[in-house]
Amino acid sequence: MARPITLFTGQWADLPFEEVARLASGWGYDGLEIACWGDHLDPWRGAEDDAYIQSKRDVLEKYGLKVYAISNHLKGQAVCDDPIDQRHRDMLPDAIWGDGDPEGVRQRAAEEMKLTARTAARLGVDTVVGFTGSSIWKYVAMFPPVSEELIEAGYRDFADRWNPILDVFDEVGVRFAHEVHPSEIAYDYWTTVRTMEAIGHREAFGLNWDPSHFVWQDLDPVGFMWDFKDRIYHVDCKDAKRRVGNGRNGRLGSHLPWADPRRGWDFVSTGHGDVPWEDSFRMLNTIGYTGPISVEWEDAGMDRLVGAPEALEFVKRLAFDPPSAAFDAAFSTR
């Protein structure tokens, strides 16, 4: 059976949930990866209100869609971040921001992540995608000099804050799929290894494989998938294009806006960038991934009403199923 292709609603949260469902259905998506912001999904209501959950199911059914995962990147980011500052004020609702006291923000964000797990379970979903935040991302340049003790303290802080959240995930039978991404506790290969060690490799914590964040760091997204094959809990399709090599454009982006040609890299519509998509889908087959393929459309240089259906057609062409058992048997007798 073909893996479902879904649309991540995070970049569409300015539109009402039903309008996004209508668009996705009209384009031919199988379902949605529902973001927990805008009016798309409220974990505080979803964790307790049966009528609210049913209203979301009704919209999905109306448009012939299913939900395979929900996402709460924004609140997950605030669980570990230090500093908590204007960036968080701009993206967090008043209920999480409160009076802006940093530790209060972190605690309220952690509580919402617990409620997100409960909401997922009530929707019949077994995966929550998101970020963790990090108290040590600010040290990524390693200057002024950073002691090993400070880095270790950051991983302990992550474990101390996320283990109680993951206890709730275990309680309700839901998994967390962390998106390996700059600004998170796990942002590349070796930080992912260290993050897994910090929480004792507990099964509630896995990974959302999004190759775009590997490409611009010159990492191998396909090899990463193999090495962490037992922890790939969800897949987001997002492409990235490198624009380096002219002696001016740097990997860090130079504080320039998305789609500015002076940036060293940018997100582009799926199939327009440097992600090795065919090898990636072959590896998904090899590791036996059967979950959704979620299109995270994020291209500041293209109209999303053009880009989202185009990305769907690209994924449909390339996200081929593994060979059937009958083919394998026939081939092995040759």
N, C-alpha and C positions, 0 to 999 in steps of 0.2 A: 504493500500500500504506500502511495506517495506521501512523503512528509508534507504536512500542511505548511502553507506560506502565509505568514501573518504580517500585519502592519503595526509597528510600534507607534502608539498614539502620542508620545511625548512631544514631538515636534508639531502636533496638531491641537494642543491643549487650549489654544485660543478659540477654537471652534467648539460648539456644543458636542457632547458625546454622540448624540444621535446623528448629527450631520457627518461626523467622521465615519461612523458605521455605514451610513448611506453611501458615502464616497468609496470606501474600501470595498463594499459589496459590489458596487457598480463596476469597479475596475477588475474584479474577479479574485480578490483575496479570500482565503479560506477562514480567516479569523483575525483577532486583534491581540496584541500584547498591550494591555491597558495600563496607562500611566496613572499613578495616584496623585494627580494634580489637575488643575482646572476643575471642570465638573465631571471628569471622566470616572474617577473612583475615589471615594472618601473612606479610608480605613477606619476612622472613628465610628462612622455609621455602619459600614460594612461588617464590622466585628460583632454587631449586636442586633441590627435592624433587618428582620426577615423581609419586610416589604421593600426595603431599599435594594437588597440583593436580587429580589425577584424583578424589580424594575430594570436592572441591568441585563438580566437574562432575557427579559421581554424584548428589549431593543436588539440584542444579538439575534434572537430567534426571528424577529421581524425582517431582518436583513440577511438571514441565512448564514450567520457567522458563529464561530465558536471562540472561546477564550482558552488559551493553553498556558499563559503566563501573565502575571501582572508585575509592574515595575514601580519602584519607589527610590529612584536615584537621589532626588533632592533632599529627602529627610535622612536617608542613609549617609549622605555626605556630611551632614551636621553631627553625626554621632561621635566622630573622633577628631574633627578638624580643630586645629589651633594655628592661627587665631580664628575666632568667630568674629566676622566684621561685616562691612557694608555689602559685600558680595552675598552673604547669607541673608541679610535683611531683604535684599532685592529678590530672592528666590523663595523664601520661606513664608508661609501664611502667618498671620498674627498669632494664631493659637500656639504655634511652635516658637516663634520669636519671643513672645511675651514681653518682658521688660528689657530683653537683649543681654541679660547676664549670661556670659558664655556657658557656664556649667549648667544653668537652667535650660538653655537651648539644647545642649547635648542630651540632657536627661529626657526632655520632652520628645526629641527626635528618636531616641531609643525606644520610648514607649510607643511611638507610632509604628516603628518597625515591628514590634511585637504584634500590634493590632493588624499590621499588613499581613503577617503570617496567618492570623485567624481569619481575616477576610478572604484570603486566597483559599483556605480550606473550605469556607462556606460557599465559595463559588465553584468548588470542585476542581481547583487548580493546585498543582503540586510544586510549582516553581515561582519564586519571587526573584526578579532581577534587580540589581541595584549597585550602588556604591557603598563604601565603608567610611570614607574620609580618612584622614591621616594627620597625626600630630607631628610627623617628621618629614612630610613632603617639603616643608620649608627649608630643609637642610640638603636638598638634592644637589646643590652646587658644591657642597662639602667645603665651602669657605664663607665666612671665617671657619677655621678648623672645627670639626665636629668629633666629639669623642665617641668611642664605641659604646660607652655606657649610655649616652643620649639616644643612640639608635636603638639599642636594646630596650630602653625604657619605652620607646615608641611602639615596639611590637608588644610589650607587656600591656601598654595602655589599650591597644587594639583588642587583645585577648580579654582583658578585664571588662571592656565595654560590650564586646560582641558575644561572649559566651552566654551571658544571661538572655540575650536576644535569641541566640541559637537554641537555647533550652526550650523556648516557646515553639520555635520551628519544629523541633523534635516532638514536642508534645502533640502538635496537630498534624504531623506527617507531611510537612512542607519543607522544601529545600531552598537555600539561598544561593543564587548564582551571581557571584561578584564579577563585575566587569573590570577586567584588568586595564588600567587607564591612568595616565598621568594625573597626579594629585591624590591618588589613592594609596593605601598601605601596600597593595600589590599593583605595581605599574609596569613591570617588565618580567622577564623570565626569573631572575634570581630573587627578586622581591616576592614573587609568587611562591617560590620554594620556601622562603623564610616565613611567609605568612601562614602557610599550611603547617609548618612546624610550630608556630606560635600557638595554634589552637589544637595541637595534638592530632591533626589530620581528621578531625571529626567530620562525619559524612554529611551533616547538615549544611556544611559550607563547601560549595563548589564554584564553578566558573561559568561566566557568560563569555563565549568566544566571539570577540569582535575584532576582525583582522586589521581594521584601519589603524588602530593604535600601535600595532606592531610594525607596520610598513614604514611609517615615518621615523621610527627609532632604529631602522635597519635590523629588525628582528625577524625571525622566521615563523610566521603564523601557522604553517603546516606542521613543522617540527614540534612546536608548542602543543598543538592538538594531540599529537602522538604521545608526548611525554606526560601529558595530564589527561589521558584518554578516559580514565575512570572518574574524572571530575568535570567533564564538559556537560553541564546540565541544561544549557540553552545556547542558541546561536543567533547572533545579530549580524545581518549583512549590511556593512557600511564600508565604502571604499575611501581610499586616500591617494592623493597624487603628490609625489615629491617634485619640488621645483628648485632643487639645488644644483650646483655645478657651475654657476656663473660668477662665483667669487663674492656675491653680495647676499644671496638669500640663505638664511640660516635655519637650522632645524627648530629652533625655539620660537620662531615666528615673529620676532622683533616687535611685539605688541601691536602688530598690524591687524586690521579687521579680516575676518574670513573672506575669501575670494579675492583679496588684494594680490595681484601678481608678484608683489615684492616678498611675499611670504615664502619660506622654504618648503612649505607643504600646505595642503588644504584637503578638506573633505570634498569628495565629488560624487556624482551619481553612480550607483553601482554599475560596474562594467567600464567606467571611464578612467579608472585609476590604475594603481600598481599592485593591487592584491592579486595573487595567483589563484584565481577563482576555480579553475578546473582542478588543479591539484588539491585545493581545499575541499571541494565536494567529493573528490575521490577519497581523501583521507576521512571525511565524515562517514563514508560508506565503510571504510576499513575498520574504524573504531566502533562501528555499530550504532551510531547516533540515529535515533528514530524520532526525535522531538521536532518541534516547529523550526522553520527557517523564517526568522523575523526580519523584515526590511526596516532598517532604521534610516529613513530618508533624511539626509542632512547636507544639502548642497546650497550654499549661500549664493551661488552663481546661476541657479536654475529655478524656475517657477516650480513649486512643489506639486502643483496640479498636473504638470507635465512629467516631472521626475518620478513621482511615486508609481504611476502606471507603467512607465518605461522600465523602472527597476523590477517590477513584478514580472514583466515579460522576459527580462534578462535571466532572472532566477529560475523561472519556469523552464527555460531552454537548457540551463546548465545544471540544475539541481537534480541530476538523474539518479534513479534508484540503483541500488547494487544489483548485480546479476542474480537471477532466480536460482533456487536450489537445483532445479532441473538443468539449467545451463551449466552450473558448477559440476554436476555429476557427469554430464555429457563431455564436458571439456576434460575432466580428469581421466577419462577412458581413452583419450586419443593417444 
